[in-house]
Amino acid sequence: MDIATDAVTAVSAYGQPIDQFSFKDDGTYLNVVVSDDSWGEGMWNPEFVQGDLLLGRIPLADFSSDLPVVSTERYRELIGIGGYNMVNRFVGEHVLYGESSNWWNEVEEHNVYVTNYTTDDPVHTVALSHSVNRLEVLGDSAVVVGQKENDLQFTSIDLLGAPEPKVIATHAVPNASEGELRSHGFFFKQYEDKDFGVLGLPVRTSGNFTDSFIQESSSVIFLKVDPTKTFSDLGQLASSNKSVDDNCQVSCVDWYGNSRPIFYRGRIFALLGYELVEGKLQETAIEEIHRIDFTPVTPASL
């Protein structure tokens, strides 16, 4: 839809996108990952993939008020992965996807699949030591976050090296799991005046890793990312672990998640439930310098 003119154009396409990350508008084409069969659009259903997995590449010039049908020639088949929960992400000229472990099924083979969506590049299988729970952009590379038994692992993927994508490095955080599986839980900040970046992600150090939608994060972990896309631990900004239940009036982990890293005007924060913690980046670690507690006060009984 053209916001300036209110003109609406569309195409009639085939398949079911996985989620919001299944789309990439590159200015000339709309690229989209779809499955040819799914459980529909109800809550959590699109991530259940069955049937063939396809990559559509539709010229934006084809969009019209006449609603033309997209030709089957605009699709190419990808390596299929059946089951729940599939994750996918466009990074640069590549699309990556894989299967996540979930609360009723532990994935036995841990692979991330990569292809250049602008060419007829074959789909490459990159073996990992952990599941594919999260795919994120790391400059011109990608990072895969997943679980290996009790450890949370981060793996950087080189997308530009020849002849095919490969693992750069893997960093393990012992006895930890993701504290927030929603997309807003992760953030990567590349410092323009430095030769490194910093990523942040909420984690938990107790409970089952599949509780990430309903259990509070214990801290936000920060990793330094050097120019070669290898990781080093900067430490954590931690919650005070106070148990608060105000029936989601002020903060609620279940509905929208309430933990995330925040990089704002040169400052670094960790939102952890009812606390906002500020940290200062030192040479090899992040150090807490301020903490605000906005726990709701229970009105006195009359």
Protein Blocks (a to p, Z undefined) as FASTA:
>chain_A
ZZklopacddddedjdfblmlpccehjaccddddfbdebjbehklmpcghjdddddddfk
lpcfklpaddfklpccddddedjddddddehjbccddddddfkbccfbdcdddddfkbcc
dcdddddfbdcfbccdehjaccddddehjbccdddddfkbcfbdcdfbdcddehiacfbf
bfklpccdddfkbcbdcddddddfedjfklmmmpccfbdcdddddfkopacdebjcddeh
iacdehhmmbcfklnopadcddeehiacddehjaccdddddfkbccdfbdcdfbdcdddd
ZZ
